[in-house]
Amino acid sequence: MDENNRRSYWRENTALIRNLLIVWAVVSLLLSIILAKPLNSIVFFGVPFGFWMAQQGSIITFVVLIFIYAIQMDKLDRKYNIKE
């Protein structure tokens, strides 16, 4: 792999990580902590939505982000012909 491809690969890799961390921060900090009181007025599966996001939603989001990262990195590895 030449230097330009290596830089492009890492640029795309870090962009993916940055974007997934932004989603994780929004869900875990904004929805679960900062906006918990206003979101508690919404009932979701029989419990206040702010509480549900803090207890279950952020965990489910984190697991989904792990799968998204794995799938996207597999595509990126194939694009740049990276083999383990």
ChimeraX commands (.cxc) that place a marker at each C-alpha (Angstrom):
marker #1 position 0.00,0.00,0.00 radius 0.5
marker #1 position 1.46,3.34,-0.98 radius 0.5
marker #1 position 1.53,6.42,1.25 radius 0.5
marker #1 position -1.49,8.13,-0.36 radius 0.5
marker #1 position -3.68,5.06,0.08 radius 0.5
marker #1 position -2.51,4.66,3.67 radius 0.5
marker #1 position -3.40,8.27,4.47 radius 0.5
marker #1 position -6.79,7.96,2.77 radius 0.5
marker #1 position -7.49,4.75,4.66 radius 0.5
marker #1 position -6.68,6.30,8.03 radius 0.5
marker #1 position -8.57,9.48,7.19 radius 0.5
marker #1 position -11.70,7.45,6.45 radius 0.5
marker #1 position -11.10,5.26,9.50 radius 0.5
marker #1 position -10.79,8.22,11.87 radius 0.5
marker #1 position -13.80,9.94,10.26 radius 0.5
marker #1 position -15.88,6.82,10.91 radius 0.5
marker #1 position -14.70,6.65,14.52 radius 0.5
marker #1 position -15.38,10.37,15.02 radius 0.5
marker #1 position -18.90,10.11,13.62 radius 0.5
marker #1 position -19.76,7.06,15.71 radius 0.5
marker #1 position -18.40,8.74,18.84 radius 0.5
marker #1 position -20.57,11.79,18.12 radius 0.5
marker #1 position -23.66,9.57,17.90 radius 0.5
marker #1 position -22.65,7.79,21.10 radius 0.5
marker #1 position -22.09,11.11,22.92 radius 0.5
marker #1 position -25.43,12.52,21.77 radius 0.5
marker #1 position -27.31,9.43,22.91 radius 0.5
marker #1 position -25.47,8.87,26.18 radius 0.5
marker #1 position -24.94,12.47,27.29 radius 0.5
marker #1 position -27.63,14.53,25.64 radius 0.5
marker #1 position -30.59,12.15,25.66 radius 0.5
marker #1 position -29.75,10.18,28.79 radius 0.5
marker #1 position -28.50,12.95,31.09 radius 0.5
marker #1 position -29.06,16.51,29.87 radius 0.5
marker #1 position -32.53,16.07,28.37 radius 0.5
marker #1 position -33.70,13.33,30.75 radius 0.5
marker #1 position -36.29,15.48,32.57 radius 0.5
marker #1 position -38.05,16.78,29.45 radius 0.5
marker #1 position -37.94,13.32,27.86 radius 0.5
marker #1 position -39.51,11.75,30.96 radius 0.5
marker #1 position -42.85,13.25,29.91 radius 0.5
marker #1 position -42.87,10.68,27.07 radius 0.5
marker #1 position -43.81,7.15,28.11 radius 0.5
marker #1 position -41.95,4.41,26.22 radius 0.5
marker #1 position -42.66,0.72,26.94 radius 0.5
marker #1 position -44.41,1.79,30.12 radius 0.5
marker #1 position -41.51,3.81,31.56 radius 0.5
marker #1 position -40.41,7.44,31.15 radius 0.5
marker #1 position -38.34,7.81,27.98 radius 0.5
marker #1 position -35.44,9.65,29.68 radius 0.5
marker #1 position -35.09,6.83,32.18 radius 0.5
marker #1 position -35.35,4.20,29.43 radius 0.5
marker #1 position -32.64,5.93,27.38 radius 0.5
marker #1 position -30.32,6.04,30.37 radius 0.5
marker #1 position -30.92,2.40,31.31 radius 0.5
marker #1 position -31.48,0.59,28.02 radius 0.5
marker #1 position -31.35,2.92,25.03 radius 0.5
marker #1 position -27.75,4.00,25.44 radius 0.5
marker #1 position -26.60,0.39,25.84 radius 0.5
marker #1 position -28.56,-0.76,22.79 radius 0.5
marker #1 position -27.18,2.18,20.80 radius 0.5
marker #1 position -23.63,1.29,21.85 radius 0.5
marker #1 position -24.03,-2.33,20.72 radius 0.5
marker #1 position -25.54,-1.19,17.40 radius 0.5
marker #1 position -22.61,1.20,16.90 radius 0.5
marker #1 position -20.18,-1.70,17.42 radius 0.5
marker #1 position -21.87,-3.65,14.62 radius 0.5
marker #1 position -21.95,-0.59,12.37 radius 0.5
marker #1 position -18.23,-0.04,12.99 radius 0.5
marker #1 position -17.40,-3.68,12.18 radius 0.5
marker #1 position -19.43,-3.65,8.97 radius 0.5
marker #1 position -18.07,-0.29,7.80 radius 0.5
marker #1 position -14.48,-1.25,8.58 radius 0.5
marker #1 position -14.92,-4.48,6.63 radius 0.5
marker #1 position -16.08,-2.43,3.64 radius 0.5
marker #1 position -13.18,-0.01,4.11 radius 0.5
marker #1 position -10.67,-2.87,4.32 radius 0.5
marker #1 position -12.03,-4.35,1.10 radius 0.5
marker #1 position -11.92,-0.94,-0.60 radius 0.5
marker #1 position -8.21,-0.53,0.22 radius 0.5
marker #1 position -7.44,-4.24,-0.13 radius 0.5
marker #1 position -6.33,-4.64,3.49 radius 0.5
marker #1 position -5.94,-8.24,4.63 radius 0.5
marker #1 position -5.24,-9.52,8.10 radius 0.5
marker link #1:1,2 radius 0.2
marker link #1:2,3 radius 0.2
marker link #1:3,4 radius 0.2
marker link #1:4,5 radius 0.2
marker link #1:5,6 radius 0.2
marker link #1:6,7 radius 0.2
marker link #1:7,8 radius 0.2
marker link #1:8,9 radius 0.2
marker link #1:9,10 radius 0.2
marker link #1:10,11 radius 0.2
marker link #1:11,12 radius 0.2
marker link #1:12,13 radius 0.2
marker link #1:13,14 radius 0.2
marker link #1:14,15 radius 0.2
marker link #1:15,16 radius 0.2
marker link #1:16,17 radius 0.2
marker link #1:17,18 radius 0.2
marker link #1:18,19 radius 0.2
marker link #1:19,20 radius 0.2
marker link #1:20,21 radius 0.2
marker link #1:21,22 radius 0.2
marker link #1:22,23 radius 0.2
marker link #1:23,24 radius 0.2
marker link #1:24,25 radius 0.2
marker link #1:25,26 radius 0.2
marker link #1:26,27 radius 0.2
marker link #1:27,28 radius 0.2
marker link #1:28,29 radius 0.2
marker link #1:29,30 radius 0.2
marker link #1:30,31 radius 0.2
marker link #1:31,32 radius 0.2
marker link #1:32,33 radius 0.2
marker link #1:33,34 radius 0.2
marker link #1:34,35 radius 0.2
marker link #1:35,36 radius 0.2
marker link #1:36,37 radius 0.2
marker link #1:37,38 radius 0.2
marker link #1:38,39 radius 0.2
marker link #1:39,40 radius 0.2
marker link #1:40,41 radius 0.2
marker link #1:41,42 radius 0.2
marker link #1:42,43 radius 0.2
marker link #1:43,44 radius 0.2
marker link #1:44,45 radius 0.2
marker link #1:45,46 radius 0.2
marker link #1:46,47 radius 0.2
marker link #1:47,48 radius 0.2
marker link #1:48,49 radius 0.2
marker link #1:49,50 radius 0.2
marker link #1:50,51 radius 0.2
marker link #1:51,52 radius 0.2
marker link #1:52,53 radius 0.2
marker link #1:53,54 radius 0.2
marker link #1:54,55 radius 0.2
marker link #1:55,56 radius 0.2
marker link #1:56,57 radius 0.2
marker link #1:57,58 radius 0.2
marker link #1:58,59 radius 0.2
marker link #1:59,60 radius 0.2
marker link #1:60,61 radius 0.2
marker link #1:61,62 radius 0.2
marker link #1:62,63 radius 0.2
marker link #1:63,64 radius 0.2
marker link #1:64,65 radius 0.2
marker link #1:65,66 radius 0.2
marker link #1:66,67 radius 0.2
marker link #1:67,68 radius 0.2
marker link #1:68,69 radius 0.2
marker link #1:69,70 radius 0.2
marker link #1:70,71 radius 0.2
marker link #1:71,72 radius 0.2
marker link #1:72,73 radius 0.2
marker link #1:73,74 radius 0.2
marker link #1:74,75 radius 0.2
marker link #1:75,76 radius 0.2
marker link #1:76,77 radius 0.2
marker link #1:77,78 radius 0.2
marker link #1:78,79 radius 0.2
marker link #1:79,80 radius 0.2
marker link #1:80,81 radius 0.2
marker link #1:81,82 radius 0.2
marker link #1:82,83 radius 0.2
marker link #1:83,84 radius 0.2
view
